[in-house]
Amino acid sequence: MMTSLVDLEDARGRLEDGEQPYAFQVGENFTMLGPGCRFGSDYLRTLRTEGRYAESFEEATLVADARGATITGIWFVKR
């Protein structure tokens, strides 16, 4: 599986079309996984408690804000 980083403006349209993000780029050095990663539910539950997984852009934004960071892009599985 290959992924590509998409800037927020282009990503919004893809999210509105129902495409699931693989991950959220938070700042320069941190990536938070999203539902498109398709990892197991037990592992994702663990990541969520650590602030390293979010089900939606809104949830990812809340986690990033709590860290004093912003989402700079969204990773999607390459089409």
N, CA, C and O atoms as a printed pandas DataFrame, in Angstrom:
     atom_number atom_name residue_name chain_id  residue_number  x_coord  y_coord  z_coord
0              1         N          MET        A               1    0.849   -1.162    0.000
1              2        CA          MET        A               1    0.000    0.000    0.000
2              3         C          MET        A               1    0.899    1.230    0.000
3              4         O          MET        A               1    1.868    1.309    0.754
4              5         N          MET        A               2    0.563    2.173   -0.848
5              6        CA          MET        A               2    1.297    3.435   -0.907
6              7         C          MET        A               2    0.353    4.555   -0.474
7              8         O          MET        A               2   -0.845    4.532   -0.755
8              9         N          THR        A               3    0.929    5.524    0.212
9             10        CA          THR        A               3    0.138    6.672    0.662
10            11         C          THR        A               3    0.733    7.949    0.091
11            12         O          THR        A               3    1.890    7.988   -0.329
12            13         N          SER        A               4   -0.086    8.987    0.088
13            14        CA          SER        A               4    0.403   10.294   -0.351
14            15         C          SER        A               4   -0.145   11.366    0.586
15            16         O          SER        A               4   -1.281   11.292    1.054
16            17         N          LEU        A               5    0.688   12.354    0.843
17            18        CA          LEU        A               5    0.306   13.467    1.707
18            19         C          LEU        A               5   -0.394   14.519    0.859
19            20         O          LEU        A               5    0.122   14.941   -0.176
20            21         N          VAL        A               6   -1.572   14.939    1.305
21            22        CA          VAL        A               6   -2.391   15.914    0.581
22            23         C          VAL        A               6   -2.572   17.137    1.471
23            24         O          VAL        A               6   -2.836   17.008    2.666
24            25         N          ASP        A               7   -2.429   18.329    0.883
25            26        CA          ASP        A               7   -2.615   19.538    1.694
26            27         C          ASP        A               7   -4.089   19.641    2.114
27            28         O          ASP        A               7   -4.963   19.016    1.514
28            29         N          LEU        A               8   -4.338   20.426    3.135
29            30        CA          LEU        A               8   -5.671   20.488    3.737
30            31         C          LEU        A               8   -6.756   20.935    2.762
31            32         O          LEU        A               8   -7.867   20.407    2.802
32            33         N          GLU        A               9   -6.461   21.884    1.899
33            34        CA          GLU        A               9   -7.479   22.361    0.951
34            35         C          GLU        A               9   -7.962   21.231    0.044
35            36         O          GLU        A               9   -9.166   21.061   -0.142
36            37         N          ASP        A              10   -7.040   20.465   -0.517
37            38        CA          ASP        A              10   -7.419   19.352   -1.383
38            39         C          ASP        A              10   -8.031   18.203   -0.577
39            40         O          ASP        A              10   -8.914   17.496   -1.061
40            41         N          ALA        A              11   -7.558   18.029    0.642
41            42        CA          ALA        A              11   -8.052   16.934    1.476
42            43         C          ALA        A              11   -9.506   17.136    1.879
43            44         O          ALA        A              11  -10.243   16.158    2.005
44            45         N          ARG        A              12   -9.928   18.350    2.080
45            46        CA          ARG        A              12  -11.318   18.616    2.502
46            47         C          ARG        A              12  -12.316   18.035    1.512
47            48         O          ARG        A              12  -13.310   17.432    1.920
48            49         N          GLY        A              13  -12.069   18.205    0.226
49            50        CA          GLY        A              13  -12.960   17.646   -0.788
50            51         C          GLY        A              13  -12.990   16.134   -0.749
51            52         O          GLY        A              13  -14.049   15.528   -0.908
52            53         N          ARG        A              14  -11.848   15.523   -0.540
53            54        CA          ARG        A              14  -11.787   14.069   -0.471
54            55         C          ARG        A              14  -12.513   13.545    0.769
55            56         O          ARG        A              14  -13.181   12.512    0.715
56            57         N          LEU        A              15  -12.379   14.263    1.882
57            58        CA          LEU        A              15  -13.096   13.879    3.098
58            59         C          LEU        A              15  -14.609   14.015    2.893
59            60         O          LEU        A              15  -15.380   13.151    3.311
60            61         N          GLU        A              16  -15.021   15.104    2.250
61            62        CA          GLU        A              16  -16.446   15.319    1.988
62            63         C          GLU        A              16  -17.018   14.239    1.067
63            64         O          GLU        A              16  -18.203   13.915    1.147
64            65         N          ASP        A              17  -16.171   13.684    0.190
65            66        CA          ASP        A              17  -16.593   12.601   -0.704
66            67         C          ASP        A              17  -16.608   11.242    0.001
67            68         O          ASP        A              17  -16.957   10.231   -0.607
68            69         N          GLY        A              18  -16.230   11.219    1.282
69            70        CA          GLY        A              18  -16.284    9.988    2.061
70            71         C          GLY        A              18  -15.000    9.184    2.098
71            72         O          GLY        A              18  -14.975    8.088    2.657
72            73         N          GLU        A              19  -13.927    9.712    1.509
73            74        CA          GLU        A              19  -12.658    8.986    1.539
74            75         C          GLU        A              19  -12.089    9.028    2.959
75            76         O          GLU        A              19  -12.090   10.075    3.607
76            77         N          GLN        A              20  -11.611    7.892    3.427
77            78        CA          GLN        A              20  -11.094    7.817    4.792
78            79         C          GLN        A              20   -9.608    8.152    4.821
79            80         O          GLN        A              20   -8.838    7.637    4.010
80            81         N          PRO        A              21   -9.208    9.002    5.740
81            82        CA          PRO        A              21   -7.783    9.341    5.849
82            83         C          PRO        A              21   -6.985    8.182    6.423
83            84         O          PRO        A              21   -7.423    7.516    7.361
84            85         N          TYR        A              22   -5.817    7.950    5.853
85            86        CA          TYR        A              22   -4.905    6.952    6.410
86            87         C          TYR        A              22   -4.273    7.508    7.683
87            88         O          TYR        A              22   -4.119    6.798    8.676
88            89         N          ALA        A              23   -3.912    8.788    7.637
89            90        CA          ALA        A              23   -3.276    9.429    8.792
90            91         C          ALA        A              23   -3.400   10.939    8.663
91            92         O          ALA        A              23   -3.684   11.475    7.592
92            93         N          PHE        A              24   -3.177   11.605    9.785
93            94        CA          PHE        A              24   -3.185   13.060    9.853
94            95         C          PHE        A              24   -1.771   13.523   10.168
95            96         O          PHE        A              24   -1.167   13.057   11.134
96            97         N          GLN        A              25   -1.242   14.429    9.369
97            98        CA          GLN        A              25    0.083   14.987    9.639
98            99         C          GLN        A              25   -0.092   16.136   10.613
99           100         O          GLN        A              25   -0.785   17.111   10.322
100          101         N          VAL        A              26    0.535   16.016   11.757
101          102        CA          VAL        A              26    0.427   17.027   12.809
102          103         C          VAL        A              26    1.806   17.669   12.951
103          104         O          VAL        A              26    2.752   17.040   13.424
104          105         N          GLY        A              27    1.902   18.916   12.540
105          106        CA          GLY        A              27    3.201   19.577   12.569
106          107         C          GLY        A              27    4.162   18.901   11.598
107          108         O          GLY        A              27    3.744   18.312   10.601
108          109         N          GLU        A              28    5.436   18.992   11.898
109          110        CA          GLU        A              28    6.456   18.435   11.002
110          111         C          GLU        A              28    6.815   16.989   11.326
111          112         O          GLU        A              28    7.164   16.221   10.430
112          113         N          ASN        A              29    6.731   16.615   12.603
113          114        CA          ASN        A              29    7.316   15.339   13.019
114          115         C          ASN        A              29    6.355   14.343   13.657
115          116         O          ASN        A              29    6.800   13.367   14.261
116          117         N          PHE        A              30    5.063   14.564   13.539
117          118        CA          PHE        A              30    4.118   13.666   14.203
118          119         C          PHE        A              30    2.986   13.301   13.259
119          120         O          PHE        A              30    2.397   14.169   12.614
120          121         N          THR        A              31    2.686   12.020   13.182
121          122        CA          THR        A              31    1.589   11.523   12.368
122          123         C          THR        A              31    0.629   10.755   13.260
123          124         O          THR        A              31    1.041    9.885   14.027
124          125         N          MET        A              32   -0.654   11.081   13.154
125          126        CA          MET        A              32   -1.703   10.416   13.909
126          127         C          MET        A              32   -2.508    9.556   12.921
127          128         O          MET        A              32   -3.030   10.071   11.933
128          129         N          LEU        A              33   -2.606    8.265   13.186
129          130        CA          LEU        A              33   -3.317    7.386   12.272
130          131         C          LEU        A              33   -4.808    7.682   12.221
131          132         O          LEU        A              33   -5.388    8.194   13.178
132          133         N          GLY        A              34   -5.411    7.355   11.097
133          134        CA          GLY        A              34   -6.841    7.536   10.889
134          135         C          GLY        A              34   -7.490    6.223   10.485
135          136         O          GLY        A              34   -6.800    5.207   10.398
136          137         N          PRO        A              35   -8.789    6.210   10.237
137          138        CA          PRO        A              35   -9.518    4.975    9.969
138          139         C          PRO        A              35   -9.092    4.256    8.690
139          140         O          PRO        A              35   -9.330    3.055    8.560
140          141         N          GLY        A              36   -8.480    4.946    7.762
141          142        CA          GLY        A              36   -8.036    4.312    6.525
142          143         C          GLY        A              36   -6.840    3.393    6.697
143          144         O          GLY        A              36   -6.483    2.669    5.767
144          145         N          CYS        A              37   -6.212    3.407    7.871
145          146        CA          CYS        A              37   -5.043    2.553    8.094
146          147         C          CYS        A              37   -5.439    1.082    8.214
147          148         O          CYS        A              37   -4.649    0.191    7.903
148          149         N          ARG        A              38   -6.655    0.839    8.663
149          150        CA          ARG        A              38   -7.220   -0.509    8.768
150          151         C          ARG        A              38   -6.453   -1.464    9.694
151          152         O          ARG        A              38   -6.442   -2.675    9.470
152          153         N          PHE        A              39   -5.817   -0.917   10.723
153          154        CA          PHE        A              39   -5.196   -1.768   11.728
154          155         C          PHE        A              39   -6.280   -2.359   12.613
155          156         O          PHE        A              39   -7.425   -1.909   12.574
156          157         N          GLY        A              40   -5.937   -3.349   13.402
157          158        CA          GLY        A              40   -6.899   -4.021   14.259
158          159         C          GLY        A              40   -7.472   -3.111   15.337
159          160         O          GLY        A              40   -6.826   -2.163   15.783
160          161         N          SER        A              41   -8.704   -3.422   15.746
161          162        CA          SER        A              41   -9.413   -2.567   16.707
162          163         C          SER        A              41   -8.712   -2.493   18.068
163          164         O          SER        A              41   -8.729   -1.440   18.706
164          165         N          ASP        A              42   -8.100   -3.584   18.520
165          166        CA          ASP        A              42   -7.404   -3.550   19.810
166          167         C          ASP        A              42   -6.214   -2.603   19.759
167          168         O          ASP        A              42   -5.996   -1.816   20.680
168          169         N          TYR        A              43   -5.448   -2.683   18.680
169          170        CA          TYR        A              43   -4.282   -1.807   18.521
170          171         C          TYR        A              43   -4.718   -0.344   18.404
171          172         O          TYR        A              43   -4.106    0.540   19.004
172          173         N          LEU        A              44   -5.775   -0.094   17.631
173          174        CA          LEU        A              44   -6.259    1.276   17.463
174          175         C          LEU        A              44   -6.791    1.838   18.774
175          176         O          LEU        A              44   -6.635    3.028   19.046
176          177         N          ARG        A              45   -7.411    1.003   19.581
177          178        CA          ARG        A              45   -7.902    1.457   20.888
178          179         C          ARG        A              45   -6.719    1.916   21.748
179          180         O          ARG        A              45   -6.806    2.931   22.438
180          181         N          THR        A              46   -5.624    1.169   21.705
181          182        CA          THR        A              46   -4.418    1.550   22.442
182          183         C          THR        A              46   -3.855    2.866   21.911
183          184         O          THR        A              46   -3.513    3.760   22.686
184          185         N          LEU        A              47   -3.759    2.980   20.586
185          186        CA          LEU        A              47   -3.246    4.217   19.991
186          187         C          LEU        A              47   -4.120    5.412   20.339
187          188         O          LEU        A              47   -3.615    6.510   20.574
188          189         N          ARG        A              48   -5.420    5.200   20.372
189          190        CA          ARG        A              48   -6.346    6.297   20.683
190          191         C          ARG        A              48   -6.096    6.816   22.098
191          192         O          ARG        A              48   -6.106    8.027   22.316
192          193         N          THR        A              49   -5.875    5.928   23.057
193          194        CA          THR        A              49   -5.617    6.376   24.432
194          195         C          THR        A              49   -4.304    7.145   24.526
195          196         O          THR        A              49   -4.112    7.933   25.452
196          197         N          GLU        A              50   -3.396    6.918   23.568
197          198        CA          GLU        A              50   -2.108    7.620   23.540
198          199         C          GLU        A              50   -2.162    8.877   22.680
199          200         O          GLU        A              50   -1.163    9.584   22.548
200          201         N          GLY        A              51   -3.324    9.159   22.094
201          202        CA          GLY        A              51   -3.445   10.326   21.225
202          203         C          GLY        A              51   -2.784   10.142   19.880
203          204         O          GLY        A              51   -2.376   11.118   19.250
204          205         N          ARG        A              52   -2.667    8.878   19.419
205          206        CA          ARG        A              52   -2.007    8.598   18.144
206          207         C          ARG        A              52   -2.957    8.012   17.102
207          208         O          ARG        A              52   -2.516    7.502   16.072
208          209         N          TYR        A              53   -4.265    8.087   17.372
209          210        CA          TYR        A              53   -5.283    7.626   16.419
210          211         C          TYR        A              53   -6.528    8.487   16.577
211          212         O          TYR        A              53   -6.916    8.837   17.691
212          213         N          ALA        A              54   -7.153    8.825   15.446
213          214        CA          ALA        A              54   -8.404    9.592   15.475
214          215         C          ALA        A              54   -9.332    9.041   14.408
215          216         O          ALA        A              54   -8.890    8.687   13.316
216          217         N          GLU        A              55  -10.618    8.967   14.724
217          218        CA          GLU        A              55  -11.633    8.465   13.798
218          219         C          GLU        A              55  -12.023    9.482   12.730
219          220         O          GLU        A              55  -12.538    9.110   11.676
220          221         N          SER        A              56  -11.779   10.759   12.998
221          222        CA          SER        A              56  -12.242   11.800   12.078
222          223         C          SER        A              56  -11.294   12.992   12.122
223          224         O          SER        A              56  -10.452   13.112   13.012
224          225         N          PHE        A              57  -11.458   13.869   11.133
225          226        CA          PHE        A              57  -10.676   15.101   11.091
226          227         C          PHE        A              57  -10.963   15.951   12.328
227          228         O          PHE        A              57  -10.056   16.562   12.893
228          229         N          GLU        A              58  -12.223   15.987   12.740
229          230        CA          GLU        A              58  -12.605   16.779   13.913
230          231         C          GLU        A              58  -11.909   16.262   15.172
231          232         O          GLU        A              58  -11.393   17.045   15.970
232          233         N          GLU        A              59  -11.899   14.944   15.341
233          234        CA          GLU        A              59  -11.236   14.362   16.511
234          235         C          GLU        A              59   -9.729   14.611   16.453
235          236         O          GLU        A              59   -9.112   14.923   17.471
236          237         N          ALA        A              60   -9.143   14.475   15.279
237          238        CA          ALA        A              60   -7.706   14.715   15.115
238          239         C          ALA        A              60   -7.370   16.167   15.449
239          240         O          ALA        A              60   -6.334   16.446   16.053
240          241         N          THR        A              61   -8.241   17.081   15.057
241          242        CA          THR        A              61   -8.032   18.499   15.353
242          243         C          THR        A              61   -8.041   18.746   16.859
243          244         O          THR        A              61   -7.224   19.513   17.369
244          245         N          LEU        A              62   -8.955   18.106   17.566
245          246        CA          LEU        A              62   -9.011   18.256   19.032
246          247         C          LEU        A              62   -7.729   17.751   19.687
247          248         O          LEU        A              62   -7.189   18.396   20.586
248          249         N          VAL        A              63   -7.247   16.602   19.234
249          250        CA          VAL        A              63   -6.017   16.032   19.799
250          251         C          VAL        A              63   -4.831   16.946   19.484
251          252         O          VAL        A              63   -4.004   17.215   20.356
252          253         N          ALA        A              64   -4.748   17.417   18.248
253          254        CA          ALA        A              64   -3.649   18.309   17.855
254          255         C          ALA        A              64   -3.690   19.598   18.676
255          256         O          ALA        A              64   -2.659   20.059   19.167
256          257         N          ASP        A              65   -4.879   20.176   18.822
257          258        CA          ASP        A              65   -5.020   21.404   19.614
258          259         C          ASP        A              65   -4.549   21.195   21.050
259          260         O          ASP        A              65   -3.897   22.064   21.629
260          261         N          ALA        A              66   -4.881   20.040   21.620
261          262        CA          ALA        A              66   -4.473   19.742   22.997
262          263         C          ALA        A              66   -2.949   19.659   23.119
263          264         O          ALA        A              66   -2.395   19.892   24.193
264          265         N          ARG        A              67   -2.287   19.332   22.032
265          266        CA          ARG        A              67   -0.817   19.254   22.016
266          267         C          ARG        A              67   -0.181   20.583   21.638
267          268         O          ARG        A              67    1.043   20.713   21.624
268          269         N          GLY        A              68   -1.018   21.569   21.330
269          270        CA          GLY        A              68   -0.495   22.855   20.901
270          271         C          GLY        A              68    0.031   22.817   19.479
271          272         O          GLY        A              68    0.924   23.583   19.118
272          273         N          ALA        A              69   -0.529   21.914   18.664
273          274        CA          ALA        A              69   -0.069   21.745   17.281
274          275         C          ALA        A              69   -1.255   21.906   16.328
275          276         O          ALA        A              69   -2.395   22.073   16.762
276          277         N          THR        A              70   -0.976   21.853   15.049
277          278        CA          THR        A              70   -2.034   21.922   14.043
278          279         C          THR        A              70   -1.839   20.817   13.021
279          280         O          THR        A              70   -0.727   20.327   12.822
280          281         N          ILE        A              71   -2.921   20.434   12.380
281          282        CA          ILE        A              71   -2.854   19.450   11.312
282          283         C          ILE        A              71   -2.401   20.190   10.051
283          284         O          ILE        A              71   -3.004   21.187    9.654
284          285         N          THR        A              72   -1.347   19.695    9.435
285          286        CA          THR        A              72   -0.777   20.367    8.265
286          287         C          THR        A              72   -1.123   19.658    6.960
287          288         O          THR        A              72   -0.949   20.224    5.881
288          289         N          GLY        A              73   -1.610   18.427    7.054
289          290        CA          GLY        A              73   -1.984   17.670    5.864
290          291         C          GLY        A              73   -2.632   16.364    6.252
291          292         O          GLY        A              73   -2.684   16.003    7.428
292          293         N          ILE        A              74   -3.126   15.661    5.253
293          294        CA          ILE        A              74   -3.776   14.375    5.500
294          295         C          ILE        A              74   -3.198   13.351    4.522
295          296         O          ILE        A              74   -3.063   13.626    3.330
296          297         N          TRP        A              75   -2.864   12.187    5.032
297          298        CA          TRP        A              75   -2.370   11.090    4.219
298          299         C          TRP        A              75   -3.542   10.237    3.755
299          300         O          TRP        A              75   -4.407    9.871    4.551
300          301         N          PHE        A              76   -3.566    9.924    2.466
301          302        CA          PHE        A              76   -4.562    9.031    1.894
302          303         C          PHE        A              76   -3.852    7.894    1.184
303          304         O          PHE        A              76   -2.719    8.047    0.727
304          305         N          VAL        A              77   -4.520    6.752    1.093
305          306        CA          VAL        A              77   -3.996    5.651    0.286
306          307         C          VAL        A              77   -4.024    6.130   -1.158
307          308         O          VAL        A              77   -5.024    6.681   -1.616
308          309         N          LYS        A              78   -2.926    5.919   -1.870
309          310        CA          LYS        A              78   -2.852    6.370   -3.270
310          311         C          LYS        A              78   -3.900    5.692   -4.098
311          312         O          LYS        A              78   -4.151    4.496   -3.953
312          313         N          ARG        A              79   -4.509    6.455   -4.965
313          314        CA          ARG        A              79   -5.552    5.928   -5.866
314          315         C          ARG        A              79   -4.922    5.191   -7.015
315          316         O          ARG        A              79   -5.630    4.675   -7.880
